[in-house]
């Protein structure tokens, strides 16, 4: 035998399936060609194999207030449950399984995570719950979340389940344009919320994590209704086109400005703010095109506005913007927002204002662990403070920088 032959010979490995691997593998194998309406009974069947019953899949509604049951054969239906006052909501908010002892067994709620984006919650009941059950259920919930996200591209049923009110055409367009409204990695976390969820039009946001560069943008198109939605769509499309061409921040403005001007002429515009964050070093750069300045939050206090010399709104052909820069500290949060949060007012009364908004940020921030919790809590608190008035789109988008490196995750043994 040649020397190299013995060195390269494969070491025997036991490839036989255990119960958990077989269950998850069968679910994955069957799901590939499964039509969307059969996902629910398939999940219920697999849960039954581990001794579970009363399976429920709850999806977050578009206002981020409720968890609504996904209908389907084999799933338990019922009423929507509030995120802020339920055991299912506790699992959703804290990204962890919640167990509730009942007369007939243990009710378990598991967050459905597609990557770091929360899809909803899966509930089921078991007679008893051991560590092996917990490990298998956690992996099952992850697979179910992936299936829901994959099949969502082929059906309207999941969208319809999440929608609790009629939605305008403009809002339909905007929701189809948005990326997932939350993302979490060891180095950075983002979360956003838009209102009114069922009538949003001119506000939009976008982000992408390309290696160590987190790209972010928030836009606010003039006007209301369908025209504002179309304006925002073109602005975000031009932003993505330029971003994927890897141009500098100041060049992004020119790409977007030209696209809006050529399509809509000089009388329509979009305010925008674009940022890039090096998630390894915390180096933040930004440009501003007529948009409210973002806020830097450190230790739950707003320490400064991220002012920028700026330029005219997109579509007006302004001068090339100057790029501003800042070194973030670990744990810093940056909040983008549109003027709908601060300019709301009743006829004859003063605007809500940035000062009151900052007071709410500093009041709500210490009670929230994650930026997703803070985005939800702050948006809903601000809306209550405005007496539920939302005559204009109101959007906020939070980013937290944690620093460090995520390279070790590729070698972890899960």
N, C-alpha and C positions, 0 to 999 in steps of 0.2 A: 504494500500500500504506500502510495506517495505521501511524503510528509505533509503537504498542504491538504491532502484529502481528509486525513484524520482531524486536522485542526478545524476544517470547515464543516465537519459532519454535524448535523442538527442534533441537539440534546433532546431526548424524548420528553414530551410534555403531555400531561393529562388533559385532553380536550373534551372529556365527557361533560355533559350539561348537568348542572344542579337544578333544583326546582325553580329557583328564582330566575336563573338565566334562561331556562326553558320557557317560563311564563312570559318574560319580557321579549324573548326572541320570537315567540309565536305571535305576540301582539304586533311586533314590528313587521314581521313577515306578512301578516294578513292585512296590515294597514296600507301597504303600498298601493294596492289597486282597489281599496275599499272606497265606495262612494261616500261623500260627507255624511249623508243621513244615517249611515250604518256605524259611524264612529261611536255614537252613544251606546247602542246595544253591545258593541264589541268591548268597550271599556267595562260595562256592567258585567258581562260574561267573565272577563278576566278577574275582576274583583271577587266574583263569586267563587272562583277557583282558590282564592286564598282565604275563603270562609267569610267574606264580607257581604253586606247587604245594604239596602237603602242608599244606593249610590246617587250622588248629586254633583253636578258640575255647575259652578256659579261663575259668571263672567262679570267683569267690571262694566258698569254702564258708562255712557259718554260724559256724564257730569261728574264722574268719580265720587258719587255719593252712595250708590247701592251696588250690591252683588245680586245679579238676576239669574234665575235658573235657566239652564239650557234645556229646551224640551227634547224629548227623544225616547224611543222605546227602551225600557230597562232603567231609565233614570227617574228619580223622584222629582216631582215638580214642586209647586208651592209658590209662596209670595217672595218677592225680592226682600233681601235683608240689608239693613244699613251697615256700611263699612265701619262706622265709628262706634257701633254699639251692638256687636254680635261676636260670637266665638269664631265664626267664619271670617269676619272682618279682622279679628285679631291675628289670625293666620296670615291674612293678606297683607296687613300693615307691617308685621314684624318678620315676614319671610320665614316663618317657622311653623312646624306642625303643632296643632293645638288638640289636646285630648280632653274629652268631657265624659265623665262617668255617668252612665244611665242604668236604669233598672234592667234593660235587656243586654247590656254590654258597654262598650266604650265607643263613643262617637269621635271620629278623627277628622280633622280638617287640615288639608295639606295645600300650601301655596303651589299654584301651577306656574312654573317659571320656564319661559323660553329664553335660554341664555340668562340674561339678567332682567328681562322685561316680564312683568307680571301679567299673565293672561287672566287669572282668576283663582278659584279655589275648588278643590275636589273634596267632597265629604262622603264618608262611608262609616259603617258600624261593624265592629268585630266583637266577638265574645270577650277576648282578652287581647292585650297588646304587649308583645315582648320586643326586645331589641332587634331581633331578626325581622319581625314584622315592620318595625319602623324603617329599617334600612331598605327593605323591598318596596314599601309604600312610597318612600321618598323618590326612589328611582322610577317607580311606576308613574308617579305624578309628573316627573320630568318628561317622560315619554309621552304621556297624554297631552301635556302642554305643547310639545313639538308637533304632535299630530293635529291639534286644533289650529295652530298657526299655519301649518302646511295646507290643510284642507280649507282653511278660510279663504284662500285664493281662488277656490273653485265653487264657492257657494255664497249665497246671501244670508243663509240661515243664522250664522253666528252674529253677523252685523244686525240682523233684525232682532235677535234676542237681546242684544245690548241696548238697543234703541227703545227708550221708554216714552218718547214723545215724537210727534211728526217732525221731520227734519227738512229744512229748506234745500233747494237745489245747490245753492252756494255752499252750504255746510257739507253736503254730500261730496262736493268737489274737494273742499279743504281737507276733510278727513281722509280721503283717498290719497292725498298728497303727502300727509304727515308721516314722519318716521315713528317708530315706537316712542311713546312719551316718557319712557324711563330707560336708563342704561346704567349698570353698575359694574365696575371693574375694581381691582385692588388699588388702582391709582387715581381713578376719577369716577364721579357719579353725576348723572344729569337727570333732570325731571322737569316736565312742563305741564301746564294745564291751560286750556282755552275755554272762554265763555263768551256769549251763551252757546253752549255745546251744540244745540240744535238749530242755531241760526248764525253761526260764525261765518264770516265772509272774507274780510280783508286782512285779518291777522294770520300769520303763519310762522313756523320755525323749522329749522333744519339743522342736522349735525351729521358728522361722520368721523369715525376714529380710524385714521390711517397710520398704522405703526405708532409712533410716539406723538403724532399730531392730532389733536382734537379740533375739528373745524366746526364752528357754530355760526348761525345766522338767525336773526329775527327780523321780520318785515311787517309793515302795516300799510296796506294799500288804501288810497283815498276812496272815500265814498262808502256805499253800503251795497248789500245784495250781490247779484250775480256779476256785475261789472267789477266790483272790488275783488271778488274771488278769482276772476280771470286775470286781473292785474297781478295778484299775489302769485298765481300759478306760473305766470311767465317770469316773474322776478325770481322765484325759487328755482325754476328750470334753468334760467341763465346763471344763477349762482352755482348750481350743481355742475353745469357745463364748465364754467371757469375753474371751479375747485378741482374737478377731475383732470383738468389740463395743467394743474399744479402751478397756477400763476400766483403772483404776490397779492397781498391783501389790497394794495392800492389799485391793482389791475382788475380785481374782482368788481370794483365799483364801475369801471368803464364797460366791462362786459354787460353788467346788468343795466346800466344806464342806456347803452345803445339798444339793447333788446326792447326795453320799455318805450323808448322814443320812436323806434322804427315801427313798432306795432300799434301804438296808441297816440302818437303825436305829442306835442309839447304841453298839452293841457291836463295830462294825467300823470300821476307820480306815485312813488312808493317810498316811504321812509324805511331805512334799514340800518342794521348794525351787524358787522361781521367780525369774528374773532378767531384767533388760533391760539391754542394752548399746548405747549410742550408738556406732556403729562409726566415726563421723567424729571424735568428741571423746574417746572412751575413758571416758565417764561411765558407771559401772556401778551399778545399783540391784538390791537383792535383799530378799526376805522368806523366812522360814524357818518351817516348820510341823512341828517335831519331827524334823528331818532332820539328819544329820551336817553340820557346817559345811564349805563348800567351802574349797579351799586355793589361795592365791596363790603362783604360781611365777615367780620373777624371776631371770634369769641362771642357770637350772638349779637354783636353791635355793628351798626352801619358806620364804617370808619371813613368812607369817602365815596364820592361819585367818580366814575371813570370818564372824566371829561376828555374831549378830543377836539382839535381845531375844526375837524369835520368839513363837510362840503354840502352842496345842495342835495335835496332828495333825489332818488334815482328817477331818471327820466327828464330832469331839468338841465342836464349837461353841465354840471358843476365842475370846478377845478379838481384835479387829482388830489384825493385826500391824503393827509399826512398820517403816518402809522404811529400810534402811541404804544408804549410798552410798560410792563410792570412785572416785578418778580413776586409771585404769590408765596405765601407761607402755607405750610401744611395745615389742612383744616379750613383754609379760606373758602368762602362761598361767594360766587358772583351771581347777581340776580339781574337778568334782562326783564324788561316789561314794556308794554305798550301804553299809550296815553289813556286808554280806556280805564285803566286802574285809578288814575289820579284826576282826570278831568270830568268825571261824572258829577252832575249836580242837578238839583231841581230848579225849575224856572225861578229866577229872581234870587237864587241863593248861591253862595260861593262854592267853588269846586272842592271835591274831596281833598285833593292836594297831596304833594309828595311828603310833606311833614307828617301828616297823619298816617300815611302808608308806612313810613319808617318806624313810627311808634308801634304799629301792628307787627312789623317784622321783628322788632326787638322784644315784643311781648310773646309772639308765637314761637320764635326760633328755639328758645331754651327747652320747650316742651317736645321738640321733634328730634328723633334720632337721625333719620335719613333725610336726604333732600326730597325724596318722593313724598314722605310724610309732611315735610315743610311746605312743599308746593301745594299740596291738597289743602292742608290746614290754613295756610295763609290766603289762598284764593277764596276759600269759603268764608273765612273770617272777614276779609275785605268786602266781600259781597254783602255780608250781613251788615257791616258798618255802613255800606252805601244804601242800606234798606232795600237790598235785592234789586237795585237799579242797575241795568246794563243796557243802556241805549246804544252803546258802541261796543265793538269787540274789546275784550280785556284779556290779555295774555301775560303770563309770567313763565320764566324759564330759568331754572337754577342749576348751577354747576358747582361741585365741590372738588377741590384738588387735594389729594392725599399723598402723592409722591411715591417714591420707592420704585421697585421694579416688579413686573409680573412674570418674568422669565421662568421662575421656579415652578410655576403652575404647570408647565409643559411636562415636567418630570415627576409630578406627584403621583403616588400610587393611591388611587381612590378605591 
